[in-house]
């Protein structure tokens, strides 16, 4: 049984993608294979669902079924924290969804604040407080993604939430130049640990300011693990060099969420992790130039990206 699950949310914590078959149905067999592959890489946490999971294109039933498939592979592991993300916009639905996720076996809750139709700051904070209270003492990660949501919060407001609700343990920072916020969170009262999101685009900057991990997509998690490993071995020049090579690609793919989802799914297919790169419409169809970039990426990082073991 996991002790303090929040402590396992560190290093590289991928967000699971959702494979569909060519007809657009959820491919649970591919999903199970993908989860098994990721667990075999040695990660200590993973999250479902997120933007990389196309959560906004899944039915409630599909989310529930996929969550169960994910948790079925993590329940018996005391070295891996299963993070279940709560994305419901309505506060009552978010509270109920978070409680249900905990009852199903979630070790950690990730909370994406409501953002549709630009709710006021006080309403957003009330929503976060309600979910924190509903699942206490289960640890919660607050997802701060202003580019995707338009919601802006400062370190003092987040620290205030944590003082009232000690189960707010981490913040996933997905803002441009995340270092300043990460450092403010680390030096606040209480100190809060932070993950770098946004595809790990600012991974090095985040770590330099105290981030304890990165939460990217899942199709080439081994590259992030190698970067993280070099950081842990104090090989900062090596980590910076490898991240610089990766930046050539993710800086292009991160121009839009749908683009990086399509690129990552194509990479997963090419690696044998899933069977189809299908994305539910509306999506970003990859053109020949983008497919060539994927070819170059897979060639450059071939040594770090083996096929699945089974």
N, C-alpha and C positions, 0 to 999 in steps of 0.2 A: 504493500500500500504506500502511495506517495505521501511524504511528510508535507513539506512546504512546497507546493507545486510551483509557486511563483519563482522559486530559485532555479527551476529547470528551464525557465523561459530566458534563454541566454544563448550566445553564440549565433548559430544560423537556425532560424525558426521559419520554415517555409509555409507559404499559403498554398493549399491544395487547389489544383485546377480540377474541373469537372469534365471528364471525357463524354462526348456524345457519339453515337454511331452516325453513319452518313445520312440517316433519315431524321436525325435530330433527337433521338431518344437517349436517355442517360445510359451509358455503358458501365454498368456496375462491375463487370469483370475487369475492365481496364482500370477502373478506379481502385479496386482492391489491389491490383498489381502495382499500381503507382504508389499507394500507401506503403506496401511491403518493401518496395525498392527504397523509398525515402527512409524508412525505419532502419534499413540495413546500412545506410550511410553513417549512422551514429548520431543523428540529430537527437536533441533532448526535448524538443517540442515541435508542434506543427499546428496550423490553424485551418479551420473550415467553418463557414464559408467566408470569402473575402471578395474584393473586386476581381482578383485573379480567378476566383471560382465562378464568375458570372452569376453571383447570387441574385442579381436583379432579373435574371432570366429563368429562375427556377421556381417551380410551384412549391407550396408549403409541404406537400406530400414528398416531393423529390428531396427537398432539404432535409426532412426528417429521415428518409431512407438513407441518404448519403451520410448523414451524421451517425446513424447506427452502424453503417459499414466501417466508418472511420473508427468509432469507439470500440468496435468489436476487436480491432487489432491493437488497441492501446490499453484496454482495461487491465490486462494482466501484467503490464509493464510498470515497474516502479521507477524507471529511469526516463520515462517520456511523459510529458504533460500534454494532454489533448486540450487545445484551446478551441472553444466554440464561440463564434462571433454572433452577436445580436445586432441585427440591422433594422428591426421593425421601427417604423417612424412613430407610431402611437405609443405613448408611455405605458398604457395598460397592456398592450400586446408585447412590448419589449420586456416588461416585468414577467409576464407569464411565460414568454419564450425563454428567458434566462433561467427561471425556476425549472422549467421542463428540461432544459439542457443539463442543468446540474443533476436533476433526478436521473437523467439518462446516463450520467457518468462523466460529464465534463469536469476536467481538473481546474480549468481557468476559463473565465468569461472575457471575451473581447467585446467592447461596447463601442459601436459607431454611433455618435450622437445624431439626433434627427436634424435633417437639413432641407427637406423639400419645402418649397415656398418660404424659405428664409425665416424660420421661427426666431423670436427674440432671444437675446442672450440669457435672460432669466429663465425663460421656458426651457432652453437647452440644459441649463444647470439643474433645474428641477427634475428633468427627465433623467439625467445622469444620477442624481441623488436617489431617485426612486428605485432605479435598477440596482445600484450599489446596496441599498438597504434590503432589497428583496432577496439577494443571494448571499448576504453576509453569513459566515466569514470567508466564503469562497473568494480567492483572489481575482481581481479584475484588471484588465488592460484597457486604458482609455485610448481609443484611436483618434489621433488628431491629424486630419487630412484636409486642410483648408482649401487646397486647389480643387479637390473633388467635391467638397461639400459647401464651401463658402462660409463655413463657421470658423470664427476666430476666437481663440481662448489664450489667456496669458498664463505664465507660470504661477503667479499668485492665486489666480482663480482655481487652478488645478490643485495647488497645495491646500487651499481652503477645503476643497472637496475631500482630500485625503485626510485632513485633520478630523473631519467629522465622520469619515467612513474609512477606517484603517485598511479595509480590504481593497481599496484602490492602491495597487502596488506598482504598476508600471504604466508608461505612456509610450504608445507607438507614434513617433514623430515623422510625419510625411510632408513637411514644409521645405521650401527652398532654404538653403543655408541653415540647417537644423541645429548646428552646434551651439548657438547662443541659448536657445530654449533648453536643449539637453543639459547644458551646464547650469542654468538657472534651476531646473528641476532637481538636479543632483545636489545643489547647495541650499535647497529650500528646507522648510520645516513642515512636514517631515521630508527627508530626502527621498526622491523618487527615481527609480531606475528607468532608463529609456532604451527603446529599440529604434533603429533607423528603418523606415519603410521606403516607399517610392522606388522599388526595384533596387535598392542599395546604391542608388546613384550618388548619394553623399555619404557612403559608408565610412570612408576614411576620415572625413571631417567630423562625422558623428562620434567615431571612436576616439578621435583626438580630444573631444570635449566630454568624454565619459560614458558614451553609449556602451551598453553591455551586450549588444548583439544587433543583428540585422534580420529583417523579415521580408524576404523577396518572394518571387514566384518559385515554382518547384522543378522546372524542367532542366535546369543546370545547377542544382544546389551544390554539386561537388566543387564548382569553381569558388563559390562563396565560402565553402568549408576550407578550401586551400588558402584563401586570403585570410580567413579568421585564424587558421592554424599558424600562418606566418606571423600574424600579430601577436598571438600567444607565445610564440617562440622568440619574440622581440626582434624579428626580422622585418622591421618597418619598411626599409627600402624595397624588399622583396614583395611585401604586401601591396605597397603603393604601385609598384611596377605591374603586378598582375591585375590590380584593380584598374590601372590605366589602360591595359589591353582590353579589359571587359567594357570599359566606358565607351570605346569606339562603337560598340554595338548597342548597349542599353541606352545610351544618350539618344540614339535614333529611335529605338523602339518605344521609349518612354514619352515620345511626342503625344501619344494618346493611349488611353487604357486599352481600347479595343485592338490597337496595333500590337502592343506587347502580348496581349492574350493570344492573338492569332499566331504571332511569332513563336511564343513558348509552346503552344500546342503542336505546331509543326516540328519544332525541335524534339518534343516528347515522342512524336510518331517516328521520326527518323532514328531515335535512340531505341525504339522498341518498348517504350514505357506505356503507351496507349495505342489504340488501333486507328483512330481517326482524328484529324485536326478540325473537325466540324465545329463551328461556332454558331450558336443560334442568332438569327437575324433580330435586329440590325447588328451587323458586325463589320469588320474591316477585312475585305478580301485582299490577300497579298498579291502584289504584282510581280513581274519577272525580276525587277531590280531588288525587291525585298527578299525574294527567294534566293537570289544570288548572295545577298548579305548573309542569309542563314547558312548557305553552303560554305562561305568563307569562315563563318563563326565555328561551324562544326569541324572544319579542317584545322583551324588554328588551335582549338582546345580539345582535339581528339584524345590526347593522352589522359585528360582529366574526366572524360565523359564516356565511361565504358557502358556496354549494353547491360540490361538487368541480369542479375545472376540466375534467374529462373524464368 
